[in-house]
Amino acid sequence: MVLDFDNLYKKYDLRIKGLLHIGAHWGGENKIYQKYGIENKIFFEPLPHVFKKLQKNVKDGILINKALGSKAGTASMYVEYDNDSQSSSLLKPKTHLIDFPTIKFTDRIQVDIIRLDDYAFDYNDYNFINIDVQGYELEVFKGAVNTLKHIDYIITEINNGEVYEKCAQVEELDEFLQQYDFERVETDWMTDSWGDAFYIKSKINKASIYCNAVGEMLPYERYKLHNWILDIKPIGILEVGSGLGGSTGCMAEAIQKLGIKSSIYTCDPKCRPDNAFLGQYPFVEYQCMRSDVFIQDIIERNLEIDFVFFDGPDISDIALNDIQVLEKYITSGTYFCMHDWEFVKRGFDNSIAVKAQKIRPYIEQSEKWDEVEILSGLFKNDNYNKDIFDSVGLCLYKFVS
């Protein structure tokens, strides 16, 4: 694996439930999987002599002595021993012979091939694929079209030349995986002809369009909000400040991914998400109301709320009053998240958002609220991207009174 797994894990705040390692070789990556507490692991390795060493090295995963492809059957692999069989492939080597002349393919071994979609496992427990099958990656993905619907992250070897005869090029992988809502966000070329790429489901990124306007959320903020929803699993979300639906969308995507019965109640007196957007999420209820009227409506209807998200109102006195009203209604364990948590000049654009000017000191000094996590709007958080900023201030608190 060429890409730095530690960097990817931190940079993209990966939430790996389990992984499928295709082309596992000796299982060298298992140590880093253990480091991050990944317990659900399935390793596929077709070569019998390599599989024996995999069995010795990996004791905490499911090991499958099969190759994967687009069709079930058997095929002859081109096998080398000069590079510990790491360059062995179901495809005939081509420029590999020129680029690495000391590696000789001296053997052919018949292996069994299965489709990943035909292998029975619980999709809910696995959302990550790490694949390195020497140019055969696209064939594996063609046999995994149902599985890909449940995968969030992919690390794959890529090619920019015919390293093996008729091996898929990186653009072909891009085109195929885009059908399943993946986009390539990291690329690391080991040579001019091959390297590694990291793909991530793009639904969150689609809802995280960069915008200069004060109050708009940046991609990292929406990504964090999405993952907080995944962790907390709220039953009822109250959102003040729908806007055009960016933050609403990333929370709704998390609810859909969880597959739980939950509702999002959102308001904005000026903007509203379009009907096509709202039609995607029947559990989202939009109201064209001021926040104080909206909150009173929630209370009168006695709706269950255990997650509150404020991206408004822009008037600091109203924001403070809103949370004080809600404190009398919500129960212990309810979470509160607010955007534009800074009210000094921000690293983003040197502008000043005042919506948290009174609510922030109130919550910070209150014994009713415990801090869970804060993204600063004054400096960079966790190296999410190459820009100099990644937040304008985002908080997460838990109500304890």
C-alpha angles and dihedrals in degrees: 000000000000098000119083105249093194090056093047092048093054099034096053097030090234117210101198114184093177140329144229112213109197115192092020098174106182095343096252093156093058092090092062091045088055090048090062095043096247104165104169105075134156119186123197119198122159105190111090097214092048092045091057090060090045088056090054094048102042119055100155104059143060111266121204121190095209140102119232127225146141093278133033118243140080132297140174117253124211102235132198129183100191092082096037088266091291091128095050113124146175085233125074111255116247122161087011086077090058098039094047107025094168091064109085123190099217103157143051120208127186113230136182118247126204133176114248089226089060094054111093117231137131107272090201091067099051129057105149133075125193109186133178112161102146102256097329094097097109092053089053092051091049088060092048104055094128093044092052090062088068098041122097102179136033131186109190140167111247135198134215096182140024097284086154123021111278093352114165117262122228092254090057091053090048092052094046097045092046087069087066095046097261125140128190109242102165131039127178118180114205090188134355090275108040143024143127134287135194119216125190132187104266101209092098092046091050089058091046101068110165114248131178096212119114108256097029115124122238121229095258091051093052090045090054092045090051092051093045088057090050090053099042098040095204123202096206127023122195112198125187111196112031095180108173092330105268098130091033089055097051091049091046091050089054091051091050091049091051091050092216130141103256140142134217117206111192136174140188125164094204110030134036135185112251122260094253090057094047090047090063092061114043090179091064115094116193124198126188093221143122112259096250092052091045093051092049089052091052090051094047090051089049092227119179110248124180101155125049122190122188122193089154174023097116093210109086096211091055092047090053092047091049094056092044090054091048093050089067091054109036123079132233111284095038114136126225124201126179134185124216089034091165121079098183128075107305131222088232101067108336089251124130124234112197102189093100095041094108104018094056098058089041093056095039091055096040122100088210093075132060119200114239103172139341130199110203122226092200101065142011120292122214097328093275094165141352095266120103092242135038104170143032090205127297126185137193120197134171123221110232103171 
